[in-house]
Amino acid sequence: GRLSTWSTFNLNPLQLEDNADLQFFDAILAYLLEHHPADPTRVYVAGMSNGASFAQLLGTIRADKIAAIVAHSGARPRELAEMKYNVPTLLIVGSNDLATPDMQHDAEMYQQYETNPRGSSSIQLLQVAGLGHEWALKHNRDMWTFLIRYRNDDADFNELMDPD
């Protein structure tokens, strides 16, 4: 993001397409998919703090391009409260992080919108005991394990990749 922050504050829901960081994401994704052997059905987004807020902005506005998200220690931009959210998301926050109440609220709200056809939750909240506003290093594998369960090519919306 510009000046070390993503544009997630004072958003106008009617002018989100004008967001320079959203346009930047679109350009980067288009470039990567055109110039590298990447699978467009497995685009994953992860962010910390303001980056987590931006990841959730992307999950709201670019759900058709993103298979799953990890949002760590950052809440969804409040201006998007009335907009549906349907991207599998792992929310991670420390029990000592000031973002905890907002992320708990986000998890509850996302679960209300959830349309996972197999009934298992594609929205998860992981609260790390004793952690402040810092990356939960011990949960890196959990993040990756969550992300790779999803693809964005199923008509029934990001169905879990279970073998049964």
C-alpha positions as CSV (number, residue, x, y, z in Angstrom):
1,G,0.0,0.0,0.0
2,R,0.9,3.6,-0.4
3,L,2.9,5.1,2.5
4,S,3.0,1.6,4.1
5,T,-0.8,1.4,4.5
6,W,-3.6,0.0,2.4
7,S,-6.6,2.2,1.6
8,T,-9.2,0.7,4.0
9,F,-10.3,3.9,5.8
10,N,-13.1,6.3,5.0
11,L,-14.3,4.1,2.2
12,N,-17.3,5.0,0.0
13,P,-19.0,1.7,-0.8
14,L,-20.4,3.3,-4.0
15,Q,-16.9,4.2,-5.2
16,L,-14.8,1.1,-4.3
17,E,-13.7,0.5,-7.9
18,D,-11.9,3.9,-7.6
19,N,-9.7,2.6,-4.7
20,A,-6.1,2.8,-5.9
21,D,-5.0,-0.3,-3.9
22,L,-7.9,-2.3,-5.4
23,Q,-6.7,-1.3,-8.8
24,F,-3.1,-2.2,-7.8
25,F,-4.3,-5.7,-6.7
26,D,-6.1,-6.2,-10.0
27,A,-3.0,-5.2,-12.0
28,I,-0.7,-7.4,-10.0
29,L,-3.0,-10.4,-10.2
30,A,-3.5,-9.9,-14.0
31,Y,0.3,-9.7,-14.5
32,L,1.0,-12.8,-12.4
33,L,-1.6,-14.9,-14.1
34,E,-0.4,-13.8,-17.6
35,H,3.3,-14.1,-17.0
36,H,3.6,-17.0,-14.5
37,P,2.2,-20.6,-14.4
38,A,-0.2,-19.8,-11.6
39,D,-3.5,-21.5,-11.1
40,P,-6.2,-18.8,-11.2
41,T,-8.6,-21.0,-9.1
42,R,-6.1,-20.9,-6.2
43,V,-5.5,-17.2,-5.5
44,Y,-5.1,-16.8,-1.8
45,V,-4.7,-13.5,0.1
46,A,-3.2,-13.0,3.6
47,G,-2.7,-9.9,5.5
48,M,-1.7,-8.6,9.0
49,S,-3.3,-5.6,10.7
50,N,-4.2,-3.1,8.0
51,G,-3.3,-5.8,5.5
52,A,-5.9,-8.0,7.1
53,S,-8.5,-5.3,6.6
54,F,-7.4,-4.9,3.0
55,A,-7.6,-8.7,2.5
56,Q,-11.2,-8.6,3.8
57,L,-11.9,-5.7,1.4
58,L,-10.7,-7.9,-1.4
59,G,-12.9,-10.7,-0.1
60,T,-15.9,-8.4,-0.3
61,I,-15.1,-6.8,-3.7
62,R,-13.1,-9.5,-5.5
63,A,-14.7,-12.7,-4.2
64,D,-14.9,-14.0,-7.7
65,K,-11.1,-14.0,-8.0
66,I,-10.1,-15.2,-4.5
67,A,-10.3,-18.8,-3.2
68,A,-9.6,-18.1,0.5
69,I,-8.2,-15.5,2.9
70,V,-6.2,-15.4,6.1
71,A,-6.9,-12.1,8.0
72,H,-4.5,-11.7,10.9
73,S,-5.1,-9.0,13.6
74,G,-7.2,-6.7,11.5
75,A,-10.9,-6.1,11.2
76,R,-13.1,-5.7,8.2
77,P,-13.5,-2.0,7.1
78,R,-16.7,-0.9,8.9
79,E,-17.9,0.9,5.7
80,L,-18.5,-2.5,4.2
81,A,-20.8,-3.7,7.0
82,E,-23.9,-3.9,4.7
83,M,-22.1,-5.8,2.0
84,K,-22.2,-9.6,1.9
85,Y,-19.0,-11.6,2.3
86,N,-18.6,-15.1,0.9
87,V,-15.0,-16.1,0.8
88,P,-13.6,-18.8,3.0
89,T,-11.6,-16.9,5.7
90,L,-9.4,-17.8,8.6
91,L,-9.4,-14.9,11.1
92,I,-6.5,-15.0,13.5
93,V,-6.1,-12.7,16.5
94,G,-4.3,-12.7,19.8
95,S,-6.2,-12.7,23.0
96,N,-4.2,-9.6,24.1
97,D,-4.8,-7.8,20.7
98,L,-7.0,-4.7,20.7
99,A,-8.5,-6.0,17.4
100,T,-10.0,-9.1,19.2
101,P,-13.6,-7.8,19.7
102,D,-13.9,-6.5,16.2
103,M,-12.6,-9.7,14.7
104,Q,-15.0,-11.7,16.9
105,H,-17.8,-9.6,15.5
106,D,-16.5,-10.1,11.9
107,A,-16.5,-13.9,12.4
108,E,-20.1,-13.9,13.6
109,M,-21.2,-11.7,10.8
110,Y,-19.4,-13.8,8.1
111,Q,-20.9,-16.9,9.5
112,Q,-24.4,-15.4,9.0
113,Y,-23.6,-14.9,5.2
114,E,-22.0,-18.3,4.8
115,T,-23.2,-20.5,1.9
116,N,-20.8,-23.4,2.1
117,P,-22.7,-26.3,0.4
118,R,-21.2,-29.1,2.6
119,G,-22.3,-27.5,5.9
120,S,-18.8,-27.3,7.4
121,S,-17.7,-23.8,8.3
122,S,-15.5,-22.0,5.8
123,I,-15.2,-19.1,8.3
124,Q,-13.0,-19.8,11.3
125,L,-11.7,-17.7,14.1
126,L,-8.5,-18.6,15.8
127,Q,-7.8,-16.7,19.0
128,V,-4.2,-17.2,20.2
129,A,-3.8,-17.1,24.0
130,G,-1.4,-14.5,25.3
131,L,-0.6,-13.1,21.8
132,G,-0.7,-9.3,21.3
133,H,-0.7,-7.5,17.9
134,E,1.9,-9.7,16.3
135,W,2.1,-12.6,13.8
136,A,1.2,-16.0,15.3
137,L,4.3,-17.8,13.9
138,K,3.3,-21.1,15.4
139,H,0.2,-21.1,13.3
140,N,1.8,-20.7,9.8
141,R,1.1,-24.3,9.0
142,D,-2.5,-24.0,10.1
143,M,-2.9,-21.0,7.8
144,W,-1.6,-22.9,4.8
145,T,-3.6,-26.0,5.6
146,F,-6.8,-23.8,5.7
147,L,-6.0,-22.0,2.4
148,I,-5.2,-25.0,0.3
149,R,-8.6,-26.6,1.0
150,Y,-10.3,-24.2,-1.3
151,R,-10.4,-23.4,-5.0
152,N,-12.5,-20.8,-6.8
153,D,-13.8,-22.8,-9.7
154,D,-16.8,-24.5,-8.3
155,A,-20.3,-23.4,-9.3
156,D,-21.5,-24.2,-5.8
157,F,-18.9,-21.7,-4.4
158,N,-15.6,-22.7,-3.1
159,E,-16.6,-26.2,-2.1
160,L,-14.2,-28.0,0.3
161,M,-11.8,-30.3,-1.5
162,D,-12.6,-33.4,0.6
163,P,-12.2,-36.8,-1.0
164,D,-15.5,-38.1,0.2
